[in-house]
Amino acid sequence: MSKALQFVTDVDGNKTAVILPIEEYEELMEDLHLARVWRESKDEERIPFSEVIEELRSTGRIDV
């Protein structure tokens, strides 16, 4: 975590919010998005990599 974090406190000194650099915010949002995508797709049927490659070759989308 960055040393650039700043906290907003209430009159009793309790932390109520945090301010962080935009780069860290964007990284956090990306991490949350990837976690959500993983969570939503974890029960979907998996296709073996070899089948994906074969399908791409047969449709001419790759030539490797």
CHARMM-style PDB file with segment names, atoms N, HN, CA, C and O in Angstrom:
ATOM      1  N   MET     1       0.844  -1.174   0.000  1.00  0.00      PROA
ATOM      2  CA  MET     1       0.000   0.000   0.000  1.00  0.00      PROA
ATOM      3  C   MET     1       0.891   1.240   0.000  1.00  0.00      PROA
ATOM      4  O   MET     1       1.986   1.240   0.563  1.00  0.00      PROA
ATOM      5  N   SER     2       0.410   2.260  -0.624  1.00  0.00      PROA
ATOM      6  HN  SER     2      -0.480   2.259  -1.081  1.00  0.00      PROA
ATOM      7  CA  SER     2       1.166   3.491  -0.805  1.00  0.00      PROA
ATOM      8  C   SER     2       1.267   4.305   0.473  1.00  0.00      PROA
ATOM      9  O   SER     2       0.393   4.267   1.339  1.00  0.00      PROA
ATOM     10  N   LYS     3       2.362   5.041   0.557  1.00  0.00      PROA
ATOM     11  HN  LYS     3       3.073   5.071  -0.147  1.00  0.00      PROA
ATOM     12  CA  LYS     3       2.510   5.972   1.673  1.00  0.00      PROA
ATOM     13  C   LYS     3       1.739   7.264   1.400  1.00  0.00      PROA
ATOM     14  O   LYS     3       1.669   8.146   2.255  1.00  0.00      PROA
ATOM     15  N   ALA     4       1.162   7.365   0.199  1.00  0.00      PROA
ATOM     16  HN  ALA     4       1.218   6.648  -0.496  1.00  0.00      PROA
ATOM     17  CA  ALA     4       0.430   8.570  -0.192  1.00  0.00      PROA
ATOM     18  C   ALA     4      -1.031   8.543   0.255  1.00  0.00      PROA
ATOM     19  O   ALA     4      -1.790   9.453  -0.079  1.00  0.00      PROA
ATOM     20  N   LEU     5      -1.435   7.519   1.000  1.00  0.00      PROA
ATOM     21  HN  LEU     5      -0.819   6.780   1.271  1.00  0.00      PROA
ATOM     22  CA  LEU     5      -2.820   7.454   1.477  1.00  0.00      PROA
ATOM     23  C   LEU     5      -3.092   8.579   2.461  1.00  0.00      PROA
ATOM     24  O   LEU     5      -2.237   8.953   3.263  1.00  0.00      PROA
ATOM     25  N   GLN     6      -4.291   9.102   2.377  1.00  0.00      PROA
ATOM     26  HN  GLN     6      -4.986   8.799   1.725  1.00  0.00      PROA
ATOM     27  CA  GLN     6      -4.748  10.115   3.323  1.00  0.00      PROA
ATOM     28  C   GLN     6      -6.089   9.654   3.859  1.00  0.00      PROA
ATOM     29  O   GLN     6      -6.880   9.039   3.144  1.00  0.00      PROA
ATOM     30  N   PHE     7      -6.338   9.957   5.119  1.00  0.00      PROA
ATOM     31  HN  PHE     7      -5.696  10.457   5.700  1.00  0.00      PROA
ATOM     32  CA  PHE     7      -7.589   9.545   5.723  1.00  0.00      PROA
ATOM     33  C   PHE     7      -8.411  10.755   6.115  1.00  0.00      PROA
ATOM     34  O   PHE     7      -7.875  11.774   6.549  1.00  0.00      PROA
ATOM     35  N   VAL     8      -9.715  10.632   5.959  1.00  0.00      PROA
ATOM     36  HN  VAL     8     -10.151   9.804   5.607  1.00  0.00      PROA
ATOM     37  CA  VAL     8     -10.664  11.632   6.426  1.00  0.00      PROA
ATOM     38  C   VAL     8     -11.193  11.100   7.751  1.00  0.00      PROA
ATOM     39  O   VAL     8     -11.573   9.933   7.852  1.00  0.00      PROA
ATOM     40  N   THR     9     -11.215  11.948   8.750  1.00  0.00      PROA
ATOM     41  HN  THR     9     -10.906  12.896   8.667  1.00  0.00      PROA
ATOM     42  CA  THR     9     -11.675  11.523  10.072  1.00  0.00      PROA
ATOM     43  C   THR     9     -12.846  12.373  10.529  1.00  0.00      PROA
ATOM     44  O   THR     9     -13.033  13.506  10.086  1.00  0.00      PROA
ATOM     45  N   ASP    10     -13.630  11.793  11.428  1.00  0.00      PROA
ATOM     46  HN  ASP    10     -13.478  10.872  11.788  1.00  0.00      PROA
ATOM     47  CA  ASP    10     -14.728  12.562  12.018  1.00  0.00      PROA
ATOM     48  C   ASP    10     -14.191  13.350  13.219  1.00  0.00      PROA
ATOM     49  O   ASP    10     -12.993  13.322  13.499  1.00  0.00      PROA
ATOM     50  N   VAL    11     -15.064  14.036  13.910  1.00  0.00      PROA
ATOM     51  HN  VAL    11     -16.038  14.059  13.683  1.00  0.00      PROA
ATOM     52  CA  VAL    11     -14.632  14.888  15.029  1.00  0.00      PROA
ATOM     53  C   VAL    11     -14.015  14.089  16.174  1.00  0.00      PROA
ATOM     54  O   VAL    11     -13.280  14.643  16.992  1.00  0.00      PROA
ATOM     55  N   ASP    12     -14.315  12.775  16.236  1.00  0.00      PROA
ATOM     56  HN  ASP    12     -14.913  12.325  15.572  1.00  0.00      PROA
ATOM     57  CA  ASP    12     -13.749  11.927  17.285  1.00  0.00      PROA
ATOM     58  C   ASP    12     -12.443  11.270  16.859  1.00  0.00      PROA
ATOM     59  O   ASP    12     -11.841  10.522  17.629  1.00  0.00      PROA
ATOM     60  N   GLY    13     -12.000  11.549  15.620  1.00  0.00      PROA
ATOM     61  HN  GLY    13     -12.490  12.157  14.994  1.00  0.00      PROA
ATOM     62  CA  GLY    13     -10.764  10.970  15.135  1.00  0.00      PROA
ATOM     63  C   GLY    13     -10.925   9.604  14.486  1.00  0.00      PROA
ATOM     64  O   GLY    13      -9.933   8.956  14.152  1.00  0.00      PROA
ATOM     65  N   ASN    14     -12.159   9.162  14.306  1.00  0.00      PROA
ATOM     66  HN  ASN    14     -12.965   9.688  14.577  1.00  0.00      PROA
ATOM     67  CA  ASN    14     -12.405   7.879  13.645  1.00  0.00      PROA
ATOM     68  C   ASN    14     -12.263   8.037  12.130  1.00  0.00      PROA
ATOM     69  O   ASN    14     -12.799   8.984  11.555  1.00  0.00      PROA
ATOM     70  N   LYS    15     -11.555   7.128  11.491  1.00  0.00      PROA
ATOM     71  HN  LYS    15     -11.120   6.359  11.959  1.00  0.00      PROA
ATOM     72  CA  LYS    15     -11.395   7.174  10.047  1.00  0.00      PROA
ATOM     73  C   LYS    15     -12.743   6.887   9.393  1.00  0.00      PROA
ATOM     74  O   LYS    15     -13.405   5.898   9.710  1.00  0.00      PROA
ATOM     75  N   THR    16     -13.138   7.770   8.473  1.00  0.00      PROA
ATOM     76  HN  THR    16     -12.600   8.573   8.215  1.00  0.00      PROA
ATOM     77  CA  THR    16     -14.426   7.611   7.793  1.00  0.00      PROA
ATOM     78  C   THR    16     -14.274   7.452   6.286  1.00  0.00      PROA
ATOM     79  O   THR    16     -15.206   7.006   5.617  1.00  0.00      PROA
ATOM     80  N   ALA    17     -13.126   7.805   5.747  1.00  0.00      PROA
ATOM     81  HN  ALA    17     -12.369   8.167   6.291  1.00  0.00      PROA
ATOM     82  CA  ALA    17     -12.894   7.703   4.307  1.00  0.00      PROA
ATOM     83  C   ALA    17     -11.393   7.697   4.065  1.00  0.00      PROA
ATOM     84  O   ALA    17     -10.593   8.006   4.948  1.00  0.00      PROA
ATOM     85  N   VAL    18     -11.041   7.333   2.837  1.00  0.00      PROA
ATOM     86  HN  VAL    18     -11.691   7.081   2.120  1.00  0.00      PROA
ATOM     87  CA  VAL    18      -9.635   7.300   2.466  1.00  0.00      PROA
ATOM     88  C   VAL    18      -9.456   7.981   1.113  1.00  0.00      PROA
ATOM     89  O   VAL    18     -10.319   7.887   0.240  1.00  0.00      PROA
ATOM     90  N   ILE    19      -8.345   8.654   0.954  1.00  0.00      PROA
ATOM     91  HN  ILE    19      -7.645   8.730   1.663  1.00  0.00      PROA
ATOM     92  CA  ILE    19      -7.980   9.281  -0.308  1.00  0.00      PROA
ATOM     93  C   ILE    19      -6.703   8.586  -0.773  1.00  0.00      PROA
ATOM     94  O   ILE    19      -5.727   8.500  -0.028  1.00  0.00      PROA
ATOM     95  N   LEU    20      -6.719   8.093  -2.009  1.00  0.00      PROA
ATOM     96  HN  LEU    20      -7.511   8.163  -2.614  1.00  0.00      PROA
ATOM     97  CA  LEU    20      -5.530   7.424  -2.532  1.00  0.00      PROA
ATOM     98  C   LEU    20      -5.232   7.925  -3.935  1.00  0.00      PROA
ATOM     99  O   LEU    20      -6.118   8.452  -4.609  1.00  0.00      PROA
ATOM    100  N   PRO    21      -3.995   7.767  -4.378  1.00  0.00      PROA
ATOM    101  CA  PRO    21      -3.635   8.217  -5.724  1.00  0.00      PROA
ATOM    102  C   PRO    21      -4.502   7.519  -6.777  1.00  0.00      PROA
ATOM    103  O   PRO    21      -4.883   6.360  -6.612  1.00  0.00      PROA
ATOM    104  N   ILE    22      -4.805   8.234  -7.850  1.00  0.00      PROA
ATOM    105  HN  ILE    22      -4.495   9.175  -7.984  1.00  0.00      PROA
ATOM    106  CA  ILE    22      -5.695   7.713  -8.884  1.00  0.00      PROA
ATOM    107  C   ILE    22      -5.168   6.420  -9.480  1.00  0.00      PROA
ATOM    108  O   ILE    22      -5.957   5.537  -9.818  1.00  0.00      PROA
ATOM    109  N   GLU    23      -3.847   6.284  -9.620  1.00  0.00      PROA
ATOM    110  HN  GLU    23      -3.206   7.001  -9.346  1.00  0.00      PROA
ATOM    111  CA  GLU    23      -3.276   5.059 -10.176  1.00  0.00      PROA
ATOM    112  C   GLU    23      -3.623   3.857  -9.298  1.00  0.00      PROA
ATOM    113  O   GLU    23      -3.965   2.788  -9.805  1.00  0.00      PROA
ATOM    114  N   GLU    24      -3.535   4.037  -7.999  1.00  0.00      PROA
ATOM    115  HN  GLU    24      -3.257   4.905  -7.587  1.00  0.00      PROA
ATOM    116  CA  GLU    24      -3.875   2.949  -7.081  1.00  0.00      PROA
ATOM    117  C   GLU    24      -5.367   2.638  -7.124  1.00  0.00      PROA
ATOM    118  O   GLU    24      -5.774   1.478  -7.051  1.00  0.00      PROA
ATOM    119  N   TYR    25      -6.174   3.685  -7.243  1.00  0.00      PROA
ATOM    120  HN  TYR    25      -5.844   4.627  -7.302  1.00  0.00      PROA
ATOM    121  CA  TYR    25      -7.621   3.489  -7.361  1.00  0.00      PROA
ATOM    122  C   TYR    25      -7.947   2.679  -8.613  1.00  0.00      PROA
ATOM    123  O   TYR    25      -8.744   1.743  -8.561  1.00  0.00      PROA
ATOM    124  N   GLU    26      -7.329   3.041  -9.739  1.00  0.00      PROA
ATOM    125  HN  GLU    26      -6.681   3.802  -9.782  1.00  0.00      PROA
ATOM    126  CA  GLU    26      -7.594   2.331 -10.996  1.00  0.00      PROA
ATOM    127  C   GLU    26      -7.148   0.871 -10.900  1.00  0.00      PROA
ATOM    128  O   GLU    26      -7.848  -0.016 -11.389  1.00  0.00      PROA
ATOM    129  N   GLU    27      -5.994   0.610 -10.278  1.00  0.00      PROA
ATOM    130  HN  GLU    27      -5.426   1.331  -9.882  1.00  0.00      PROA
ATOM    131  CA  GLU    27      -5.534  -0.772 -10.093  1.00  0.00      PROA
ATOM    132  C   GLU    27      -6.513  -1.554  -9.225  1.00  0.00      PROA
ATOM    133  O   GLU    27      -6.813  -2.714  -9.509  1.00  0.00      PROA
ATOM    134  N   LEU    28      -7.001  -0.927  -8.181  1.00  0.00      PROA
ATOM    135  HN  LEU    28      -6.756   0.015  -7.950  1.00  0.00      PROA
ATOM    136  CA  LEU    28      -7.965  -1.564  -7.294  1.00  0.00      PROA
ATOM    137  C   LEU    28      -9.255  -1.896  -8.044  1.00  0.00      PROA
ATOM    138  O   LEU    28      -9.808  -2.984  -7.885  1.00  0.00      PROA
ATOM    139  N   MET    29      -9.727  -0.961  -8.855  1.00  0.00      PROA
ATOM    140  HN  MET    29      -9.277  -0.077  -8.984  1.00  0.00      PROA
ATOM    141  CA  MET    29     -10.948  -1.200  -9.634  1.00  0.00      PROA
ATOM    142  C   MET    29     -10.738  -2.346 -10.624  1.00  0.00      PROA
ATOM    143  O   MET    29     -11.634  -3.168 -10.812  1.00  0.00      PROA
ATOM    144  N   GLU    30      -9.565  -2.411 -11.257  1.00  0.00      PROA
ATOM    145  HN  GLU    30      -8.837  -1.743 -11.104  1.00  0.00      PROA
ATOM    146  CA  GLU    30      -9.278  -3.501 -12.188  1.00  0.00      PROA
ATOM    147  C   GLU    30      -9.249  -4.838 -11.456  1.00  0.00      PROA
ATOM    148  O   GLU    30      -9.798  -5.827 -11.943  1.00  0.00      PROA
ATOM    149  N   ASP    31      -8.608  -4.871 -10.285  1.00  0.00      PROA
ATOM    150  HN  ASP    31      -8.162  -4.067  -9.889  1.00  0.00      PROA
ATOM    151  CA  ASP    31      -8.562  -6.103  -9.492  1.00  0.00      PROA
ATOM    152  C   ASP    31      -9.965  -6.557  -9.103  1.00  0.00      PROA
ATOM    153  O   ASP    31     -10.276  -7.746  -9.172  1.00  0.00      PROA
ATOM    154  N   LEU    32     -10.810  -5.614  -8.695  1.00  0.00      PROA
ATOM    155  HN  LEU    32     -10.557  -4.648  -8.639  1.00  0.00      PROA
ATOM    156  CA  LEU    32     -12.180  -5.957  -8.332  1.00  0.00      PROA
ATOM    157  C   LEU    32     -12.955  -6.480  -9.536  1.00  0.00      PROA
ATOM    158  O   LEU    32     -13.738  -7.421  -9.413  1.00  0.00      PROA
ATOM    159  N   HSD    33     -12.735  -5.867 -10.702  1.00  0.00      PROA
ATOM    160  HN  HSD    33     -12.099  -5.102 -10.802  1.00  0.00      PROA
ATOM    161  CA  HSD    33     -13.401  -6.323 -11.919  1.00  0.00      PROA
ATOM    162  C   HSD    33     -12.978  -7.756 -12.264  1.00  0.00      PROA
ATOM    163  O   HSD    33     -13.820  -8.601 -12.568  1.00  0.00      PROA
ATOM    164  N   LEU    34     -11.671  -8.018 -12.214  1.00  0.00      PROA
ATOM    165  HN  LEU    34     -10.988  -7.332 -11.967  1.00  0.00      PROA
ATOM    166  CA  LEU    34     -11.182  -9.362 -12.531  1.00  0.00      PROA
ATOM    167  C   LEU    34     -11.710 -10.391 -11.543  1.00  0.00      PROA
ATOM    168  O   LEU    34     -12.025 -11.516 -11.932  1.00  0.00      PROA
ATOM    169  N   ALA    35     -11.810 -10.025 -10.280  1.00  0.00      PROA
ATOM    170  HN  ALA    35     -11.554  -9.112  -9.963  1.00  0.00      PROA
ATOM    171  CA  ALA    35     -12.359 -10.945  -9.274  1.00  0.00      PROA
ATOM    172  C   ALA    35     -13.827 -11.235  -9.569  1.00  0.00      PROA
ATOM    173  O   ALA    35     -14.281 -12.370  -9.423  1.00  0.00      PROA
ATOM    174  N   ARG    36     -14.569 -10.210  -9.984  1.00  0.00      PROA
ATOM    175  HN  ARG    36     -14.201  -9.288 -10.103  1.00  0.00      PROA
ATOM    176  CA  ARG    36     -15.981 -10.416 -10.319  1.00  0.00      PROA
ATOM    177  C   ARG    36     -16.134 -11.309 -11.545  1.00  0.00      PROA
ATOM    178  O   ARG    36     -16.984 -12.200 -11.562  1.00  0.00      PROA
ATOM    179  N   VAL    37     -15.321 -11.078 -12.562  1.00  0.00      PROA
ATOM    180  HN  VAL    37     -14.630 -10.355 -12.547  1.00  0.00      PROA
ATOM    181  CA  VAL    37     -15.374 -11.912 -13.767  1.00  0.00      PROA
ATOM    182  C   VAL    37     -15.068 -13.364 -13.403  1.00  0.00      PROA
ATOM    183  O   VAL    37     -15.755 -14.275 -13.863  1.00  0.00      PROA
ATOM    184  N   TRP    38     -14.050 -13.581 -12.586  1.00  0.00      PROA
ATOM    185  HN  TRP    38     -13.492 -12.840 -12.212  1.00  0.00      PROA
ATOM    186  CA  TRP    38     -13.705 -14.937 -12.167  1.00  0.00      PROA
ATOM    187  C   TRP    38     -14.872 -15.581 -11.415  1.00  0.00      PROA
ATOM    188  O   TRP    38     -15.256 -16.717 -11.695  1.00  0.00      PROA
ATOM    189  N   ARG    39     -15.425 -14.842 -10.460  1.00  0.00      PROA
ATOM    190  HN  ARG    39     -15.113 -13.919 -10.232  1.00  0.00      PROA
ATOM    191  CA  ARG    39     -16.519 -15.367  -9.642  1.00  0.00      PROA
ATOM    192  C   ARG    39     -17.735 -15.735 -10.496  1.00  0.00      PROA
ATOM    193  O   ARG    39     -18.374 -16.762 -10.269  1.00  0.00      PROA
ATOM    194  N   GLU    40     -18.045 -14.885 -11.482  1.00  0.00      PROA
ATOM    195  HN  GLU    40     -17.525 -14.051 -11.666  1.00  0.00      PROA
ATOM    196  CA  GLU    40     -19.216 -15.125 -12.329  1.00  0.00      PROA
ATOM    197  C   GLU    40     -18.997 -16.253 -13.325  1.00  0.00      PROA
ATOM    198  O   GLU    40     -19.965 -16.848 -13.798  1.00  0.00      PROA
ATOM    199  N   SER    41     -17.744 -16.560 -13.654  1.00  0.00      PROA
ATOM    200  HN  SER    41     -16.958 -16.076 -13.269  1.00  0.00      PROA
ATOM    201  CA  SER    41     -17.490 -17.575 -14.672  1.00  0.00      PROA
ATOM    202  C   SER    41     -16.908 -18.868 -14.114  1.00  0.00      PROA
ATOM    203  O   SER    41     -16.628 -19.789 -14.880  1.00  0.00      PROA
ATOM    204  N   LYS    42     -16.722 -18.959 -12.819  1.00  0.00      PROA
ATOM    205  HN  LYS    42     -16.949 -18.211 -12.197  1.00  0.00      PROA
ATOM    206  CA  LYS    42     -16.042 -20.124 -12.250  1.00  0.00      PROA
ATOM    207  C   LYS    42     -16.789 -21.434 -12.467  1.00  0.00      PROA
ATOM    208  O   LYS    42     -16.167 -22.496 -12.476  1.00  0.00      PROA
ATOM    209  N   ASP    43     -18.097 -21.385 -12.640  1.00  0.00      PROA
ATOM    210  HN  ASP    43     -18.603 -20.522 -12.632  1.00  0.00      PROA
ATOM    211  CA  ASP    43     -18.868 -22.615 -12.824  1.00  0.00      PROA
ATOM    212  C   ASP    43     -19.180 -22.917 -14.293  1.00  0.00      PROA
ATOM    213  O   ASP    43     -19.871 -23.888 -14.600  1.00  0.00      PROA
ATOM    214  N   GLU    44     -18.668 -22.079 -15.192  1.00  0.00      PROA
ATOM    215  HN  GLU    44     -18.106 -21.290 -14.943  1.00  0.00      PROA
ATOM    216  CA  GLU    44     -18.906 -22.309 -16.611  1.00  0.00      PROA
ATOM    217  C   GLU    44     -18.070 -23.483 -17.107  1.00  0.00      PROA
ATOM    218  O   GLU    44     -17.011 -23.797 -16.564  1.00  0.00      PROA
ATOM    219  N   GLU    45     -18.579 -24.116 -18.150  1.00  0.00      PROA
ATOM    220  HN  GLU    45     -19.440 -23.861 -18.591  1.00  0.00      PROA
ATOM    221  CA  GLU    45     -17.864 -25.241 -18.742  1.00  0.00      PROA
ATOM    222  C   GLU    45     -16.529 -24.755 -19.300  1.00  0.00      PROA
ATOM    223  O   GLU    45     -16.446 -23.691 -19.914  1.00  0.00      PROA
ATOM    224  N   ARG    46     -15.490 -25.552 -19.077  1.00  0.00      PROA
ATOM    225  HN  ARG    46     -15.557 -26.416 -18.579  1.00  0.00      PROA
ATOM    226  CA  ARG    46     -14.157 -25.224 -19.577  1.00  0.00      PROA
ATOM    227  C   ARG    46     -13.894 -25.977 -20.877  1.00  0.00      PROA
ATOM    228  O   ARG    46     -14.325 -27.116 -21.053  1.00  0.00      PROA
ATOM    229  N   ILE    47     -13.178 -25.314 -21.780  1.00  0.00      PROA
ATOM    230  HN  ILE    47     -12.828 -24.389 -21.637  1.00  0.00      PROA
ATOM    231  CA  ILE    47     -12.791 -25.939 -23.043  1.00  0.00      PROA
ATOM    232  C   ILE    47     -11.271 -26.096 -23.007  1.00  0.00      PROA
ATOM    233  O   ILE    47     -10.554 -25.128 -22.758  1.00  0.00      PROA
ATOM    234  N   PRO    48     -10.781 -27.306 -23.254  1.00  0.00      PROA
ATOM    235  CA  PRO    48      -9.329 -27.504 -23.252  1.00  0.00      PROA
ATOM    236  C   PRO    48      -8.639 -26.583 -24.262  1.00  0.00      PROA
ATOM    237  O   PRO    48      -9.161 -26.333 -25.349  1.00  0.00      PROA
ATOM    238  N   PHE    49      -7.472 -26.088 -23.890  1.00  0.00      PROA
ATOM    239  HN  PHE    49      -7.048 -26.291 -23.007  1.00  0.00      PROA
ATOM    240  CA  PHE    49      -6.711 -25.173 -24.727  1.00  0.00      PROA
ATOM    241  C   PHE    49      -6.469 -25.766 -26.111  1.00  0.00      PROA
ATOM    242  O   PHE    49      -6.556 -25.059 -27.115  1.00  0.00      PROA
ATOM    243  N   SER    50      -6.168 -27.049 -26.166  1.00  0.00      PROA
ATOM    244  HN  SER    50      -6.098 -27.623 -25.350  1.00  0.00      PROA
ATOM    245  CA  SER    50      -5.898 -27.700 -27.454  1.00  0.00      PROA
ATOM    246  C   SER    50      -7.117 -27.621 -28.379  1.00  0.00      PROA
ATOM    247  O   SER    50      -6.962 -27.476 -29.592  1.00  0.00      PROA
ATOM    248  N   GLU    51      -8.313 -27.716 -27.823  1.00  0.00      PROA
ATOM    249  HN  GLU    51      -8.438 -27.834 -26.838  1.00  0.00      PROA
ATOM    250  CA  GLU    51      -9.526 -27.595 -28.636  1.00  0.00      PROA
ATOM    251  C   GLU    51      -9.711 -26.169 -29.147  1.00  0.00      PROA
ATOM    252  O   GLU    51     -10.137 -25.964 -30.283  1.00  0.00      PROA
ATOM    253  N   VAL    52      -9.397 -25.204 -28.323  1.00  0.00      PROA
ATOM    254  HN  VAL    52      -9.051 -25.371 -27.400  1.00  0.00      PROA
ATOM    255  CA  VAL    52      -9.510 -23.805 -28.729  1.00  0.00      PROA
ATOM    256  C   VAL    52      -8.560 -23.535 -29.888  1.00  0.00      PROA
ATOM    257  O   VAL    52      -8.949 -22.918 -30.880  1.00  0.00      PROA
ATOM    258  N   ILE    53      -7.315 -23.994 -29.768  1.00  0.00      PROA
ATOM    259  HN  ILE    53      -6.999 -24.495 -28.963  1.00  0.00      PROA
ATOM    260  CA  ILE    53      -6.328 -23.799 -30.828  1.00  0.00      PROA
ATOM    261  C   ILE    53      -6.785 -24.475 -32.118  1.00  0.00      PROA
ATOM    262  O   ILE    53      -6.692 -23.889 -33.196  1.00  0.00      PROA
ATOM    263  N   GLU    54      -7.271 -25.690 -32.008  1.00  0.00      PROA
ATOM    264  HN  GLU    54      -7.347 -26.166 -31.132  1.00  0.00      PROA
ATOM    265  CA  GLU    54      -7.733 -26.416 -33.196  1.00  0.00      PROA
ATOM    266  C   GLU    54      -8.883 -25.688 -33.879  1.00  0.00      PROA
ATOM    267  O   GLU    54      -8.925 -25.601 -35.106  1.00  0.00      PROA
ATOM    268  N   GLU    55      -9.811 -25.170 -33.092  1.00  0.00      PROA
ATOM    269  HN  GLU    55      -9.777 -25.241 -32.095  1.00  0.00      PROA
ATOM    270  CA  GLU    55     -10.932 -24.430 -33.664  1.00  0.00      PROA
ATOM    271  C   GLU    55     -10.458 -23.159 -34.364  1.00  0.00      PROA
ATOM    272  O   GLU    55     -10.938 -22.831 -35.449  1.00  0.00      PROA
ATOM    273  N   LEU    56      -9.532 -22.456 -33.757  1.00  0.00      PROA
ATOM    274  HN  LEU    56      -9.142 -22.723 -32.876  1.00  0.00      PROA
ATOM    275  CA  LEU    56      -8.998 -21.235 -34.369  1.00  0.00      PROA
ATOM    276  C   LEU    56      -8.258 -21.555 -35.667  1.00  0.00      PROA
ATOM    277  O   LEU    56      -8.358 -20.811 -36.643  1.00  0.00      PROA
ATOM    278  N   ARG    57      -7.522 -22.653 -35.675  1.00  0.00      PROA
ATOM    279  HN  ARG    57      -7.441 -23.257 -34.882  1.00  0.00      PROA
ATOM    280  CA  ARG    57      -6.821 -23.069 -36.900  1.00  0.00      PROA
ATOM    281  C   ARG    57      -7.817 -23.441 -37.995  1.00  0.00      PROA
ATOM    282  O   ARG    57      -7.665 -23.027 -39.144  1.00  0.00      PROA
ATOM    283  N   SER    58      -8.829 -24.216 -37.639  1.00  0.00      PROA
ATOM    284  HN  SER    58      -8.953 -24.551 -36.705  1.00  0.00      PROA
ATOM    285  CA  SER    58      -9.787 -24.699 -38.641  1.00  0.00      PROA
ATOM    286  C   SER    58     -10.620 -23.569 -39.246  1.00  0.00      PROA
ATOM    287  O   SER    58     -11.086 -23.682 -40.379  1.00  0.00      PROA
ATOM    288  N   THR    59     -10.808 -22.488 -38.501  1.00  0.00      PROA
ATOM    289  HN  THR    59     -10.429 -22.396 -37.580  1.00  0.00      PROA
ATOM    290  CA  THR    59     -11.572 -21.350 -39.029  1.00  0.00      PROA
ATOM    291  C   THR    59     -10.659 -20.306 -39.671  1.00  0.00      PROA
ATOM    292  O   THR    59     -11.135 -19.284 -40.165  1.00  0.00      PROA
ATOM    293  N   GLY    60      -9.351 -20.560 -39.665  1.00  0.00      PROA
ATOM    294  HN  GLY    60      -8.964 -21.390 -39.264  1.00  0.00      PROA
ATOM    295  CA  GLY    60      -8.403 -19.637 -40.292  1.00  0.00      PROA
ATOM    296  C   GLY    60      -8.104 -18.394 -39.481  1.00  0.00      PROA
ATOM    297  O   GLY    60      -7.522 -17.442 -40.002  1.00  0.00      PROA
ATOM    298  N   ARG    61      -8.486 -18.385 -38.231  1.00  0.00      PROA
ATOM    299  HN  ARG    61      -8.958 -19.159 -37.808  1.00  0.00      PROA
ATOM    300  CA  ARG    61      -8.237 -17.202 -37.396  1.00  0.00      PROA
ATOM    301  C   ARG    61      -6.804 -17.129 -36.912  1.00  0.00      PROA
ATOM    302  O   ARG    61      -6.323 -16.049 -36.569  1.00  0.00      PROA
ATOM    303  N   ILE    62      -6.094 -18.287 -36.876  1.00  0.00      PROA
ATOM    304  HN  ILE    62      -6.485 -19.164 -37.154  1.00  0.00      PROA
ATOM    305  CA  ILE    62      -4.665 -18.307 -36.597  1.00  0.00      PROA
ATOM    306  C   ILE    62      -4.028 -19.299 -37.553  1.00  0.00      PROA
ATOM    307  O   ILE    62      -4.691 -20.195 -38.076  1.00  0.00      PROA
ATOM    308  N   ASP    63      -2.734 -19.127 -37.772  1.00  0.00      PROA
ATOM    309  HN  ASP    63      -2.196 -18.399 -37.348  1.00  0.00      PROA
ATOM    310  CA  ASP    63      -2.040 -20.042 -38.679  1.00  0.00      PROA
ATOM    311  C   ASP    63      -0.785 -20.603 -38.025  1.00  0.00      PROA
ATOM    312  O   ASP    63       0.233 -20.797 -38.688  1.00  0.00      PROA
ATOM    313  N   VAL    64      -0.858 -20.855 -36.759  1.00  0.00      PROA
ATOM    314  HN  VAL    64      -1.685 -20.698 -36.221  1.00  0.00      PROA
ATOM    315  CA  VAL    64       0.288 -21.367 -35.999  1.00  0.00      PROA
ATOM    316  C   VAL    64       0.199 -22.856 -35.884  1.00  0.00      PROA
ATOM    317  OT1 VAL    64       1.069 -23.482 -35.279  1.00  0.00      PROA
TER     318      VAL     64
END
